[in-house]
Amino acid sequence: MKLTTALNSFLNHFYNFTDLSANPERSISAQEFYESVIVRAVQSPEFRRRLVEDPATVLAEIGVRLPDGVKVTFVENTDRVVHIAIPPYVGE
């Protein structure tokens, strides 16, 4: 299995089982997030550019409000560079 295939499978699984509701006024499902952000970023160069440059604004447009003090960064994977985020260190 290719690394990119494995990562896409993992991300799809993650988004399908995670509640991403940051705004109590509007709940967004993980599937909605996947379709409205991830899929759209793969299909639209303009949306992708905006998402990388100003993620908080783009997320707010689809109803995801970030809690105060929380910053989200989107990075682009390529054929030659793959970013994998690891969870925060929690100690031993």
Residue pairs with C-beta under 8 A, 6 or more apart in sequence:
3 82
4 77
4 82
7 77
7 82
7 84
11 34
11 38
12 34
14 30
15 30
15 31
15 33
15 34
15 38
16 30
16 31
16 34
17 30
18 30
19 27
19 29
19 30
20 28
20 29
20 30
20 33
20 64
21 27
21 28
22 64
22 65
22 66
22 67
23 63
23 64
23 65
26 63
28 36
28 62
28 63
28 64
32 62
33 62
33 64
36 62
37 51
37 58
37 59
37 62
40 47
41 47
41 48
41 51
41 74
42 48
47 58
48 76
50 57
50 58
51 58
51 74
52 74
52 75
52 76
55 72
55 73
55 74
56 66
56 71
56 72
59 65
59 66
59 72
60 66
66 72
75 83
77 83
